Structures are given as structure tokens and as C-alpha cells.
Amino acid sequence: RVLFRSVALLCCGSGGVAAGQEVSFRDLLGSATASLAAGDTAGYLEQMKRGEELLYQGHINRPFAQFHVARGYAMVGDSVASVAALRRMLDEDVEALMIVYTAFDPAFASVRRMADFQALLDDARATEIRATHLRGALWLLEGSGSQVVASIGPDGVLLVDTGYSLASSGIQRALEDRGADDIEYIINTHFHEDHVGGNANLGYRSTIIAHPDTRAALQQDQDFIDGVVVPARGGAALPDLVSDQPIELFFNGDTVYLIPLKGHTTGDLVVYFSQSRVLHMGDRFFPATMDFVLPSADIDRFLKTMDALMALIPDDGLVVSGHAPVVPIARLRQAYQ
């Protein structure tokens, strides 16, 4: 899910980047990965430390660089510095809840035994989820690692995505603060961890709906980065209802359209609340950079679906994407054109 931006840095020293050469984070990551493959963990660490310097606070890739820094420190045996790097992630950015990947990474075996690391996880679970009213029964829940939309009303609660698992308690608290109780439905826009990590915690009494490719992907091991594998899921984490065709769901006075729209993954769904005029695009659209994720195949179906969506949504429609503030539908239309 990582996005690489063309921010430049003048680097010097060893590790595969020549002195005075202008490089991007992609260049540094490639060089660091090469160092690690060659057994040079110190070189890997130094490259990723440069990456953290390169990416300003708030940059979408900065937590990713910080995770690599923490991983590098763990690999060279400096567990204290590793925890400190993870702490910087948590203090700076909600995307830092990707520290959940330490549970799957053998590099952090010794770090996981530290009391400071366990305290860090406790703080992550206590992360506040900010709730902002959108329209009608809809609320935007921010701080889980991805933008979650909640429909709260007489029919109960419907969630679009569940964020990282470390955010589950915070999401539950945010719902309870608004008088909500049981979650009736969860819709997964796709299978990446920052969108489905809370499925098991939040969905054990819910009906989880997704594209069939999302359910299939969750039943397989998934690579995060080299050497870090998220194990296959089962039980309450898996969708209960799947469809590769559009679905209409009537809930809390809204007609909710679940529409397959492949591109970011093969299992993407977008979700449109018709009466509220709110569209959740998952990770198909990044409004800050006007990046629109196109499918690698079946472009004709994609175009027909997008044309129908653009005709369906009125001019005062709002668009929620996975990792950005809410924008007017005009922004999506501009990016699509």
C-alpha cells in the first residue's frame, strides 16, 4: 500500500548512494533492501535512517521508513533504539499503528519481550479515534490507520473497514460514546491489513461483506515486506458474505450500494450511501495528489462502472478515501477525467 513520492535528499556516505547524489525514498529503500540481502544489516539501518530524515513529518511514507529503522536497530541488537523508533511512529502519526506488524516479524523477537515495548502496545490500543459527523447517520472515524465510516442509527451500526487491530478498542469506544451497541454489518473495501485488521475484534457478531477475492486473500499468507508475513486468517476475521456483483443494502434510512471496482487490489469494493450522498473509495483514490488507481485489466468494465458512479452521485456528494480528508465529488470527477 506504500506510495512513493518524489521528495529529494542530498545524501552522502556509504551504503550504495553516492555522495552528493539526489535520491528519492524509493532509491533509498532499494539500496537498503540490497544491503540487507547482502547481509549488511548496518548498511540497511543507515539507509533507512536517511529515509526517515528525507520524509517530513506527516508524509504518508514516513511511518514506513520509521518501521524499517526500528527493524534495523532490532537486527543489529539495539532493542532500546528499536523501541524508541517505534515510539516516534506512535507519537507522530496514526499510520504508525502499522507497529502491529512487529507481531509477525522475527526481527523483533527480542524487542517483543521488553516492558517498554508492551507499554508501547498499550498506548497504541488507547489511541483516540476521532469521530466527525458527515451526514445523516454517517460518521467519519479517524485514527485507526485508515478512514472508517460508521452508519449509526435505529438499525444498529454498519462499518466500512475496521482499521488496524490495535485500533479496535478505540473504535468501540467511539461508537459507544454515540450510543451505539452491536455492529450489524462490516464492509471491507479490500484485504490490506490497515482496512481489515479489526475484523476479528469487531466482527465476531457481525456480518462481514466483501469481494470474493478479499475473502480468498485473507485465507492466504500475505507479504508486508521481505521477511514479514501476515499469516492467513480464519474464523471471525473472514467475510461471511461475498459478491463480485453490485449489492444493495438498506440500513439506517440509506440505500447502501456495494460496487466492485478493481484496481488497488483484485478485491476492491467502493461503497455509496445514496441518501447521504457519501462515497467511500477505499484506496482507489488519493485526493491530496490526485492519484487515481487504475486496474491492470478489464479497463472497459472499470470505465463503465466509474461513468455510472459519476452520473449517480450529485454535485454536493462527498468522497471518503482510505488515507485523506473528505473531499467534494468534484475532486474525484476531476481526477477521473
N, C-alpha and C positions, 0 to 999 in steps of 0.2 A: 504494500500500500504506500510505500515511501515515494514521495515526489522529490525530484532533484531540480533545484533551481540554479540558475547561472549567476550565483554570487561568487565574486573572485577574491583571492587572497594571495599576497606575495609571500611565498614560502622560502625557507632556506634550510640547509642542513641535509642530513641523510634520509634514507628510507624510501628512495625511489622518486623523489621530486627534486628537480634541480634548483639550485639557489637562484632566487630572483624570478622563477617561473610563475606565471599567473595560472592558478589552478581553481577548479570548482570542487565542491564536495564530492561529486561523482568521481573526479580524478583521485582525490584523497582516499575515498572508500576502495577504489580499485587497487591503489597502491598498498593500502593496509591489508586488503584481502590477500594480495600476492605475498606480502611479508609473512602473514600468518600461515599460508600454505607452505612457505619455505621453512617454517619452524621458528621464525623470528618474531616471537611474541612482544619483545621490547619495541621492535620497529612498528608492529601493529598498533601498540599503545600510543607511540609518539605520533603516528599519522592521525589517529582518532582524536588525540588531544588537539591537534591542529584543526581538525574538523569542528570541534566544539568552539574553538576560537573564531573560526570562519563564520559560523552561523549565529546571527544575532539572536538575543532572547526574544522568543515569540515566533521564530522561524519554525515552520512545520517539521523540518528535519532535525532541529536541534536536539530534541529528546532521543532521537535515533542515534545521533553522534554520541550523546552522553551515555547511552546504554553500552555502546561499543567501548567507551572509555572505562566504564565500570567493569566491563568484561575483561578488558586488557589488564587492568590492575589485579583482578582476580587471578588471571592466568600467570602473572609474574609473582603472585604470592602476597600482594599487599591488600589484604582484606579490608583494612581500615580505610584506605583510599578508595576502594571499590564502593563501600557503603557511602562514603562522602559524595562520590559521583552520583549515586542513585538518589541521595538526599537532595542534590542540586536539581535533579529532574523533578522530584516531587514538589520542591519549593517554587519552581518556575512555571510549570505548565501542566494542564490537565492531561495532555498527551503522555505525560510521564507515568500514567498508570500502566504503560507498557512494561513497567517493572515486573508485572505479572509473569513475563517470560523468564525471569530468573528461576522460576519453579521448574522449567523444562530444560534449563541449560546446565550441563555438567560442569561448566567452568565455575559456577557459583556454589559448588558443593560445600566448600569450607565457609563461604560467606553466609550461607543459609543457617549455619549453626550459631552465628553471633547474635547476642542480645540486641545490639544496635540495629541489626537487620530486621529482627522480629518487631522491634518498636517502629521501624520504618513501615512495615506492612500494616501495623495497627493504625498508624497515621493515614496511610493510603485508604484504608477502609472507612476512616472517618471523614474523607473528603466530602465537602459540602456540594450537593447537587443544586444548582440554581434553577428555579422554576419561574418561567416568564409566560404570562398568558398570551396566547396567539389570537384565536378567535373561537367563539362558541365554546365547545367543550375541550378545545385543544390547548395544551401547554407544551412549551419547549423546555426540556430538561438538559442542562448543560453541565459538563464536568465529569462525564463518565468515560471519556475517551472518544466518543462520537456523539453527534447530536441526536438525542432521543425525543420523539414526540409522543405525548400521552394524551389520550382521549379519556376524560374523567366525567362521568355523569351517571344517570339513573341505571344504565345497563351495566355499570361497572367500569373497569379500566381496560383500555387497549393500548399497547405499547408498540411503537415502531422502533425496533432494535433494542438491545439491552446493555450496550457498552461492555467494558471490561468487567470481569468477575469481581474485582476489588471495589467496584462502584455499586454493587448490588444493594448493600445496606443503605447507602446514601439515596439511591433511587427509591427504595421502600420508604425511607423517612420522608422524602419529598412528597410521595403520594399520600402518606398518612397525614401529613400536615394539611393536605387539601381534602381531608375527609374520605379518602379513597381506601378501599379494602382489597378485595380479591382482584387479581389480574385475570380477566377472562380470555384475552387474546394477546399474543405476541406475533408481530410480523417481522421477519428477518429480511432486510434488503439484500444481504449476501452473506457469505460464510466467513469473512475475516474476523479475527478474534475481538477486535475493538467494537464489533457490532453484534456478536453472538456470545461473548464471554459470560454474560449474566443469565443465559438461557436456563441453566440447571437451577440456579438460585431463585430466579423469579418465576420460572415457568413450570414448576413441578405440579401446579394445579391449573395450569392454563392450556389452551390450545395454541400451539405454535404453528404458524403458517409460513411457508417458504416455497421457493422454486425447487423442483426435484434435484437439480444439480447442487443446491446448497445442502440438502439432506445427505446426498451421496458424499460430498466433500467432507462433511463433519464426521463421517464414519471412516475417514482415512487420516493417516498421519499427514500433517501439513508442515512444510518448511517455513520457518520465520527468517532465519539467516543460517549460514553454513554452521552446522553443528548444533543448531537449536531446532528441535522438532516438537510441535504441539501434538500430543497423542490423540488418536481417534476418540470420538465421543460416542456416548450411548445414553440410554435412559431418558431422563427429563430434559437433557440438552438438545435432543433431536426434534425437528419439526414433526408434528402429528398429522398435518395436512399439507400436501404439496400439489402444485399445478403448474404446468407450463403454458396455460391459457389464462386470460384475464378472469378475475374473480370479483364479484360484487358482494360487499358485506354491509349490512345495515346495523348501525351501532351509535348510540347516544345522539339520535336525530340526524346522523350524517350517513350519506351513501359513500362507502369507502371502496375505491377501486384499487385492486392489486394488479399491476400490469407488468408482465415480463419485459425487460429491456436490457438485453445482454450487452456487455462491453467491458466493464471493470472486471467482472468475472463472467463465467457462463451461467451463473445462477442469480443474476440481478433482478430485483423487483423494484419498481417505483410505486409509491402509494399516494393516491389523490383523495382528499376529503372534499367531496363535491360541494356540500352546503357551506362549509367553512372556507372553501377556495384556497386550500393549502396543499401543496405538492411536496412530498419528501422524495428527493432524488438519490438518497444513499450516497455512494461515492462515484456517481456518474458525472457530477458537475462540481467544479471548484470555482465559485464566483469571484474570489479575490484575483485570480489570474485568468479568468475566463476560459479555463481549461474544460473542454467537453470530451469525455472519454468515449471514443468510438469503438464499435465492435470490429473484430478481425474478420468476421464472416457474417453472412446473412444481412448485408447492408440494406437491401430492399425492405426487409421486414422492419428494421430499425427506423428507416425513414418514414415508412407508413405509420408506425406507432407514434413517432415524435410529431408528425404532422397532425395526427388525430388529437394528441395531447395539447398541442398549441392551439388547436381550434376549440377544444373543450374548456380550457381554463380562461376565465375572463381577465380583463385588463387589470383588475385590482387583486389578482391572485398573488399569493406569496410562495416562495420556494425555500425549502429547508434542504441543506446539503449536509453531508456527514461531518464536515470539519470547518464550517464557516458560519458567519452570521446569516440570518434570514435576509433574503433579498426579494424585490418585486419580480413578478413574472417577466417583465420587460428585459431584465438582465439575462434570463435564460433564453428568451427569444433571440436576443442579440447574439449570444454565444452560439446558438443553434444555426442562425443564419450565416 
